[in-house]
Protein backbone atom coordinates (compact mmCIF):
# COMPACT_ATOMS: atom_id res chain seq x y z
CA UNK A 1 0.00 0.00 0.00
CA UNK A 2 1.35 3.37 -1.01
CA UNK A 3 -1.11 5.76 0.60
CA UNK A 4 -2.81 3.61 3.25
CA UNK A 5 -1.19 2.29 6.40
CA UNK A 6 -2.28 0.01 9.20
CA UNK A 7 -4.78 -0.66 10.52
CA UNK A 8 -2.88 0.71 13.51
CA UNK A 9 -3.65 0.47 17.19
CA UNK A 10 -4.56 4.06 18.05
CA UNK A 11 -4.61 5.01 21.74
CA UNK A 12 -7.39 7.46 21.00
CA UNK A 13 -9.49 5.99 18.22
CA UNK A 14 -9.21 2.21 18.41
CA UNK A 15 -8.44 0.26 15.25
CA UNK A 16 -7.72 2.88 12.64
CA UNK A 17 -6.92 2.61 8.93
CA UNK A 18 -4.62 5.50 8.08
CA UNK A 19 -4.64 7.58 4.91
CA UNK A 20 -1.41 9.47 4.23
CA UNK A 21 -1.73 12.17 1.57
CA UNK A 22 1.76 13.64 1.75
CA UNK A 23 5.27 12.65 0.66
CA UNK A 24 7.35 11.71 3.68
CA UNK A 25 7.73 14.58 6.12
CA UNK A 26 5.93 17.34 4.25
CA UNK A 27 4.28 19.45 6.91
CA UNK A 28 3.45 23.00 7.97
CA UNK A 29 5.03 22.41 11.38
CA UNK A 30 8.28 20.85 12.57
CA UNK A 31 7.11 19.76 16.01
CA UNK A 32 9.83 18.82 18.46
CA UNK A 33 7.84 15.79 19.67
CA UNK A 34 6.79 14.37 16.28
CA UNK A 35 7.07 10.58 16.05
CA UNK A 36 7.76 10.86 12.29
CA UNK A 37 11.07 12.69 12.82
CA UNK A 38 12.11 16.12 11.57
CA UNK A 39 10.11 17.88 8.84
CA UNK A 40 12.19 17.99 5.66
CA UNK A 41 9.69 19.99 3.58
CA UNK A 42 8.34 22.76 5.82
CA UNK A 43 5.52 24.40 3.88
CA UNK A 44 2.02 25.85 4.08
CA UNK A 45 1.46 25.48 0.33
CA UNK A 46 -1.74 23.61 -0.59
CA UNK A 47 -1.23 21.25 -3.55
CA UNK A 48 -2.06 17.80 -4.92
CA UNK A 49 1.03 16.21 -3.45
CA UNK A 50 -0.02 12.70 -4.49
CA UNK A 51 -2.63 11.83 -7.18
CA UNK A 52 -6.12 12.00 -5.69
CA UNK A 53 -7.51 9.33 -8.03
CA UNK A 54 -4.70 6.94 -7.09
CA UNK A 55 -5.52 7.39 -3.41
CA UNK A 56 -9.21 6.69 -4.08
CA UNK A 57 -8.34 3.57 -6.09
CA UNK A 58 -6.17 2.21 -3.27
CA UNK A 59 -8.89 2.92 -0.69
CA UNK A 60 -11.45 1.16 -2.86
CA UNK A 61 -9.19 -1.88 -3.27
CA UNK A 62 -8.62 -2.16 0.49
CA UNK A 63 -12.18 -1.56 1.65
CA UNK A 64 -14.09 -3.69 -0.83
CA UNK A 65 -13.76 -6.69 1.52
CA UNK A 66 -15.33 -4.61 4.33
CA UNK A 67 -12.62 -5.05 7.00
CA UNK A 68 -13.55 -4.44 10.63
CA UNK A 69 -12.37 -0.95 11.60
CA UNK A 70 -13.28 1.60 14.26
CA UNK A 71 -12.36 4.55 12.07
CA UNK A 72 -10.59 5.72 8.91
CA UNK A 73 -8.11 8.43 9.82
CA UNK A 74 -6.42 11.07 7.68
CA UNK A 75 -2.98 11.28 9.28
CA UNK A 76 0.51 9.96 8.62
CA UNK A 77 3.78 11.74 7.89
CA UNK A 78 2.48 15.29 7.36
CA UNK A 79 -0.47 17.68 7.66
CA UNK A 80 -3.38 16.14 5.65
CA UNK A 81 -5.14 19.45 4.89
CA UNK A 82 -2.13 20.46 2.77
CA UNK A 83 -3.54 18.11 0.11
CA UNK A 84 -5.95 19.85 -2.23
CA UNK A 85 -7.97 16.67 -2.83
CA UNK A 86 -8.85 15.82 0.77
CA UNK A 87 -12.45 16.97 0.35
CA UNK A 88 -12.98 14.80 -2.73
CA UNK A 89 -11.59 11.75 -0.92
CA UNK A 90 -13.86 12.33 2.08
CA UNK A 91 -16.89 12.61 -0.22
CA UNK A 92 -15.92 9.34 -1.93
CA UNK A 93 -15.70 7.55 1.42
CA UNK A 94 -19.05 8.93 2.57
CA UNK A 95 -20.77 7.84 -0.64
CA UNK A 96 -19.10 4.44 -1.15
CA UNK A 97 -18.34 3.29 2.41
CA UNK A 98 -20.76 5.14 4.73
CA UNK A 99 -20.43 2.42 7.41
CA UNK A 100 -17.01 3.77 8.42
CA UNK A 101 -16.42 6.80 10.58
CA UNK A 102 -13.96 9.35 9.22
CA UNK A 103 -11.50 11.20 11.43
CA UNK A 104 -9.16 14.07 10.54
CA UNK A 105 -6.04 14.60 12.66
CA UNK A 106 -4.89 18.15 11.92
CA UNK A 107 -2.34 20.54 13.35
CA UNK A 108 -4.88 23.36 12.77
CA UNK A 109 -2.49 25.52 10.75
CA UNK A 110 -4.59 25.79 7.57
CA UNK A 111 -8.02 26.09 9.16
CA UNK A 112 -7.92 29.86 8.78
CA UNK A 113 -8.69 29.19 5.08
CA UNK A 114 -12.46 28.86 4.72
CA UNK A 115 -12.33 26.41 1.78
CA UNK A 116 -10.10 24.10 3.84
CA UNK A 117 -12.56 24.11 6.71
CA UNK A 118 -15.41 23.45 4.26
CA UNK A 119 -13.55 20.51 2.69
CA UNK A 120 -13.47 18.54 5.97
CA UNK A 121 -16.93 19.32 7.37
CA UNK A 122 -18.31 15.91 6.29
CA UNK A 123 -15.93 14.10 8.67
CA UNK A 124 -17.38 12.44 11.75
CA UNK A 125 -14.52 13.47 14.04
CA UNK A 126 -12.01 16.28 13.75
CA UNK A 127 -9.05 16.32 16.14
CA UNK A 128 -7.21 19.65 15.83
CA UNK A 129 -4.23 20.41 18.02
CA UNK A 130 -3.40 23.44 20.15
CA UNK A 131 -0.17 22.87 22.05
CA UNK A 132 0.31 26.44 23.23
CA UNK A 133 -1.50 29.77 23.31
CA UNK A 134 1.48 32.12 23.52
CA UNK A 135 3.71 33.01 20.58
CA UNK A 136 6.92 32.09 22.40
CA UNK A 137 5.90 28.60 23.49
CA UNK A 138 4.01 27.84 20.27
CA UNK A 139 7.11 28.54 18.20
CA UNK A 140 9.39 26.57 20.53
CA UNK A 141 7.18 23.48 20.34
CA UNK A 142 5.97 23.55 16.72
CA UNK A 143 8.64 25.46 14.74
CA UNK A 144 6.03 26.59 12.17
CA UNK A 145 6.25 27.50 8.50
CA UNK A 146 6.32 31.22 7.68
CA UNK A 147 3.18 33.25 8.41
CA UNK A 148 1.61 30.60 10.69
CA UNK A 149 0.72 32.13 14.05
CA UNK A 150 -1.01 30.83 17.14
CA UNK A 151 -3.42 33.78 17.03
CA UNK A 152 -4.65 32.70 13.58
CA UNK A 153 -4.99 29.11 14.78
CA UNK A 154 -7.16 30.02 17.76
CA UNK A 155 -9.38 32.25 15.59
CA UNK A 156 -9.76 29.49 12.99
CA UNK A 157 -10.68 26.89 15.63
CA UNK A 158 -13.41 29.18 16.91
CA UNK A 159 -14.71 29.46 13.33
CA UNK A 160 -14.49 25.69 12.79
CA UNK A 161 -16.55 24.98 15.90
CA UNK A 162 -19.34 27.20 14.56
CA UNK A 163 -19.37 25.36 11.22
CA UNK A 164 -18.69 21.76 12.24
CA UNK A 165 -21.65 19.91 13.73
CA UNK A 166 -20.02 16.57 14.57
CA UNK A 167 -17.43 15.63 17.21
CA UNK A 168 -14.61 18.13 17.76
CA UNK A 169 -11.82 16.93 20.07
CA UNK A 170 -9.09 19.42 20.89
CA UNK A 171 -5.70 17.80 21.48
CA UNK A 172 -3.04 19.34 23.70
CA UNK A 173 0.38 17.68 23.67
CA UNK A 174 2.11 18.32 26.99
CA UNK A 175 5.86 18.95 26.76
CA UNK A 176 7.33 19.11 30.28
CA UNK A 177 9.15 22.39 30.88
CA UNK A 178 7.40 24.26 28.09
CA UNK A 179 3.59 24.22 28.20
CA UNK A 180 2.92 22.75 31.64
CA UNK A 181 3.36 25.96 33.67
CA UNK A 182 0.51 27.99 35.17
CA UNK A 183 0.88 30.97 32.83
CA UNK A 184 0.71 28.90 29.65
CA UNK A 185 -2.06 26.68 30.96
CA UNK A 186 -4.15 29.75 31.82
CA UNK A 187 -3.77 31.00 28.25
CA UNK A 188 -4.65 27.56 26.88
CA UNK A 189 -7.70 27.31 29.13
CA UNK A 190 -8.94 30.71 27.97
CA UNK A 191 -8.53 29.61 24.34
CA UNK A 192 -10.38 26.34 24.96
CA UNK A 193 -13.31 28.20 26.51
CA UNK A 194 -13.58 30.33 23.36
CA UNK A 195 -13.26 27.34 21.00
CA UNK A 196 -15.76 25.17 22.91
CA UNK A 197 -14.76 21.68 21.70
CA UNK A 198 -16.77 18.61 22.72
CA UNK A 199 -13.85 17.71 24.94
CA UNK A 200 -10.09 18.02 25.31
CA UNK A 201 -7.51 15.26 25.13
CA UNK A 202 -4.21 15.58 26.96
CA UNK A 203 -1.45 13.73 25.20
CA UNK A 204 2.21 13.19 25.95
CA UNK A 205 5.22 11.41 24.52
CA UNK A 206 4.50 7.74 23.93
CA UNK A 207 6.93 7.02 21.07
CA UNK A 208 10.40 8.33 20.22
CA UNK A 209 10.14 12.04 19.35
CA UNK A 210 12.15 14.23 16.98
CA UNK A 211 14.20 15.81 19.77
CA UNK A 212 15.73 13.25 22.08
CA UNK A 213 15.63 15.49 25.18
CA UNK A 214 11.82 15.49 25.35
CA UNK A 215 10.39 13.32 28.12
CA UNK A 216 6.89 12.02 28.74
CA UNK A 217 4.74 13.97 31.16
CA UNK A 218 4.17 11.96 34.31
CA UNK A 219 0.74 10.61 35.18
CA UNK A 220 0.72 12.96 38.17
CA UNK A 221 1.43 15.99 35.96
CA UNK A 222 -1.32 15.06 33.52
CA UNK A 223 -3.81 14.61 36.36
CA UNK A 224 -2.83 18.00 37.78
CA UNK A 225 -3.34 19.66 34.40
CA UNK A 226 -6.68 17.92 34.00
CA UNK A 227 -7.77 19.29 37.38
CA UNK A 228 -6.45 22.75 36.47
CA UNK A 229 -8.59 22.81 33.30
CA UNK A 230 -11.80 21.86 35.11
CA UNK A 231 -14.72 22.34 34.73
CA UNK A 232 -13.79 21.81 31.06
CA UNK A 233 -14.31 18.22 29.92
CA UNK A 234 -10.84 16.70 29.71
CA UNK A 235 -9.54 13.17 29.25
CA UNK A 236 -6.03 11.78 29.36
CA UNK A 237 -5.13 9.65 26.37
CA UNK A 238 -4.99 6.02 27.53
CA UNK A 239 -2.95 3.07 26.44
CA UNK A 240 -4.01 1.17 23.29
CA UNK A 241 -7.34 -0.62 23.27
CA UNK A 242 -7.73 -4.35 22.81
CA UNK A 243 -7.62 -5.45 19.21
CA UNK A 244 -9.90 -8.46 19.27
CA UNK A 245 -11.88 -7.13 16.32
CA UNK A 246 -8.87 -7.14 13.97
CA UNK A 247 -8.46 -10.13 11.73
CA UNK A 248 -5.09 -11.15 10.26
CA UNK A 249 -7.01 -11.95 7.07
CA UNK A 250 -6.95 -8.18 6.47
CA UNK A 251 -3.30 -8.48 5.51
CA UNK A 252 -1.84 -10.15 2.44
CA UNK A 253 1.82 -9.34 3.00
CA UNK A 254 3.11 -8.97 6.56
CA UNK A 255 6.40 -7.40 5.48
CA UNK A 256 4.65 -4.69 3.46
CA UNK A 257 2.17 -3.87 6.22
CA UNK A 258 4.93 -3.62 8.85
CA UNK A 259 7.12 -1.37 6.69
CA UNK A 260 4.15 0.82 5.78
CA UNK A 261 3.08 1.16 9.41
CA UNK A 262 6.52 1.59 10.98
CA UNK A 263 7.56 4.22 8.44
CA UNK A 264 4.81 6.46 9.82
CA UNK A 265 4.35 5.23 13.37
CA UNK A 266 7.09 3.62 15.50
CA UNK A 267 5.50 0.73 17.40
CA UNK A 268 6.30 -1.86 20.01
CA UNK A 269 5.76 -5.57 19.44
CA UNK A 270 2.67 -5.44 21.66
CA UNK A 271 1.28 -2.50 19.65
CA UNK A 272 1.67 -4.51 16.45
CA UNK A 273 0.09 -7.64 17.93
CA UNK A 274 -2.97 -5.68 19.05
CA UNK A 275 -3.37 -3.69 15.84
CA UNK A 276 -2.86 -6.55 13.38
CA UNK A 277 -4.04 -9.69 15.16
CA UNK A 278 -0.93 -11.45 13.85
CA UNK A 279 0.80 -13.86 16.22
CA UNK A 280 3.81 -12.79 18.30
CA UNK A 281 6.05 -15.45 16.73
CA UNK A 282 5.14 -14.47 13.17
CA UNK A 283 5.66 -10.77 13.87
CA UNK A 284 8.99 -11.40 15.59
CA UNK A 285 10.22 -13.47 12.65
CA UNK A 286 9.31 -10.71 10.19
CA UNK A 287 10.78 -7.97 12.39
CA UNK A 288 14.06 -9.91 12.75
CA UNK A 289 14.20 -10.41 8.97
CA UNK A 290 13.67 -6.69 8.38
CA UNK A 291 16.30 -5.83 10.99
CA UNK A 292 18.84 -8.24 9.45
CA UNK A 293 18.27 -6.56 6.08
CA UNK A 294 18.85 -3.14 7.61
CA UNK A 295 15.34 -1.88 6.87
CA UNK A 296 14.27 -1.22 10.46
CA UNK A 297 15.96 -0.26 13.73
CA UNK A 298 15.11 -0.32 17.41
CA UNK A 299 14.89 2.45 20.00
CA UNK A 300 14.16 1.95 23.68
CA UNK A 301 12.15 4.50 25.67
CA UNK A 302 10.15 4.21 28.89
CA UNK A 303 7.29 2.19 27.34
CA UNK A 304 9.61 -0.38 25.79
CA UNK A 305 11.45 -1.17 22.55
CA UNK A 306 10.07 0.63 19.51
CA UNK A 307 10.65 -0.55 15.96
CA UNK A 308 10.92 2.06 13.23
CA UNK A 309 11.98 2.18 9.59
CA UNK A 310 15.49 3.46 8.88
CA UNK A 311 15.42 6.72 6.93
N, C-alpha and C positions, 0 to 999 in steps of 0.2 A: 504494500500500500504506500502510495506516494504522499497523499494528503490526509489520510485518516491514520489515527494511532489508537492503540488500546484494543478493546476496552481496558481502561485503567481503573484502579481502585482509588477513587477520590475520597478524601476525608470528609468532604463537605456534601458531595452529591450522590455518593453511592457508585454504582457501576456505570461508568461514563465512556461513551465513544467520542474520541476527540477529532475535531476537524482543524487542521492547521493550514491557514491560507497564505502564509508568508515564507519566503526563503529563510534559511536558518539565520537567526538572530537579527532580523529586521524589526525594529521597534522604535517607538517615539520616546521611550525612556531607557535608561541604562541603570536599572535598580541594583543597588549594592547587594541585595539578598536574592536575586533571581537564580532559580535552580537551573536555568538554561545557559548560564555563564554570561560573559560580557557581551553587550550589544555591539555588533560589528558594523551595522548599517543604521545609524541613529538618524531617524527621519520622521517628519510629520506629513509627508507627501502621500496623498491618497492615489492609488493606482491598482491596476489588475496585475498583481505581482505573480500570480499563477493563473492559468486559464480557467475561467469560471466553469465552462462546459466540461472540462476534464474532471474538475472536482465533483460536479453533479454526477457524472458517469461513474466515478469511483464509489460515491455514496450509494447510488442505485445498485451497483454490483454487490456491495456489502450488505445492504439492508433487505434485499429481495427475499432472503431466507428468514426474515423476521426474528433476528436474534433478541434474546432477553436483555434489555438495558433499562437503567433507571433514567438516563438522560443522554442527549447528544449535546456536546459542549464545544463551542467555538473557543479554542485556546491554542496552546502549543508554544512555538518558539518566538512569537512576536505578538504585537497588538492586532487582533483580528479586524477591527474597524478601519485599519489602513487599507484593506482590500475593497475595491470599488464594487465588487460583485456580491458582497455579503448579503445584501437584501434579497437578491435573486435566489441565492442558495437557500435562505430561510423560507422564502415563498414556495420553493420546490419541495422542501421537507414538509411543510404544512399541508400541501396539496396531496403529495404522494405517500407520505408516512405520518399521518396525523396522530397515530397512537403513541408517538414518542414526544416527550417534552424536550424543548430546546432551551439551552442556557448559553448566555454570552458572558464570558469573563473578560472584562475590559479594564484598562488602566485609566479610563475616563478622559484621556487627553484630547480626544477628537469630538467629544459630545457637545462642544460649543457650536458645532456645525449642525444646523437644523436638519439637513438632508441625511446626515449620519444618524442622528437620533431617530428620524422617521424610518430608516432602513432596518432598524432592529426592534421596532415596536411590536412585531408579531411574535417575538420570543415569549416563552413562558416565564423565564427567570433571567434577570439581568443582575450580574454581580460586579458593580463598579468598585474601584478602590479609591481610598483617600487616606494616605499614610501620614499626612501632616496637614496643618492648616496655616502654617507660617512659611514665608518665602525661604528663610534660612534652612529650616529642617527639611522642607520639601525638596529643595535642591540637593541637599546632602544625601538624602535617601534615594532619590529617583534619577538624578543627573539627566534632566530632560533635554529634548531637542529644542532648538531656538524658538522663541515666542510662546512656549508653553508655560503657563503660570498657574499657581494654585488658586488664585482668585478666579480665573476663567473656569477652572475645573469645578469649583464650588457653585458658581453661577449656573453652569451647564447641568449639574446634578439636580439643582432645584428645578430647572426647566424640564429635565427628563422625568422627574417624579410627577409633574403636572400632566405629562403626556402619556406616560406608561401606566397601564391599568393592571398589569399582572404583578408578580412578586419581584420586589426590588430589595436586594440584600447588599448592604454597604460593607465592604471588607476593609479592615484596618490591620496592617501588618506591623506588629510591634518590634522595634529594633532597640534593644536595651541601650541606654545611654543617649538616645536621640529623641524618640517621641514618647517616652514613658514618664516624662516629668510633668509636674502639675500645670505649668504654664501652657505647654503644648496640648495637654489633654483638655484643658479648659477651652482652648481654641477649637479643637476637634469636636468637643461636645456641642459648642455653639453652632458649628457648621452642620452637625448631624440634626440638630433640632430644626434648622432651616430646611434641610433636605427632606426630612421625614420619610426615611426608608421603612420597609416593613419590619426589618430588624438589622442589627449590626453583628458582624462576625469578627472576632478577634483572632488573628492568625499570628504565628511565629515560626521561626526557622524549624523545618522538619527534615529538609534535605540539604546537601552541601550547597552553599550560596556562592555568589560571584566573589565576594571579598571574604577571605578566610577568617578575619578577625571577628566576624559577626557571630554572636551566640544566640541560642534560643532563649526566649523569655521564660522564666520559671513559672510553674503553675501558680505559685503564690502571687507573683507579679500580675499575671493575667487575671486572677480573681480580684485583686485589688483594683485593677483598671475597670473591670466589670462593675464593681461596686461604685466606683467613682462616677461612672457614666449613668448610673440609675437616676431617675426611673426609666430611662431609655431601655428598650428591649435588646439585650445583648446576649450572645452565646459565644462560648469558646470552642473553636474548631477541635473536634475530637479525633481520636485515632480512626483508621479505616474501618468501614463496616464489614460485616461478614459477606462473603461472596458466593453464597450457596446457589444463587440464581444464575451464575455464569457457567456456561457449558464449554468444555474444551472443543466441542464440535464446531464452535465459532471459528476456530483457527485452522488454517490449512498448512501453514509453515511456521513452526515455532521460532526458528531463527529469525525470519523476517519480522514477526510480531515483536520479538524481544528487541531487536535493533531499532525498529520504528518507535517503540515505547521508550526505551532507554535514551535515545537521542534527544528526546524532549522532556523526559521526566526520570531522573535518577530514582532507582527503586531498590528496596531490600528484597531478599528472597521471599520473605513472608508477604510483602506487598504483591509480588508477582503471583504467588500461589493463590491469594485471595482474588485478585483481579482476573486471572485467566482460568482458574479451575484445573490447571495442569499440575500433575504430581510433582512433589519436591524432587524426586530422583531425576525425572525427565528434565525439569528446569535446570537442576544443577549440572547435568551432563551437557546441556546446550550452553549454559553460561561458561563452563570450563572450556568447551571447544572455542567459544568466541574469545575468551581470554587468551588461550594458547595462540590464536591467530592474530592477537594484538588489536582486536576490534573493540574490546571493552576494557575498562579498568575499575578498580575498587577504591572506595574512600570510606574511612570509618569516621562517623560522628556519634553523638550521644545515643541515637536510636539504633545504631548498628552499622553493618557494612552495606554501603550503597554501591550498586553497579551502575556505570554510566558509559556511554559510547565515547571513545577517544576522538577528539577533534583534531 
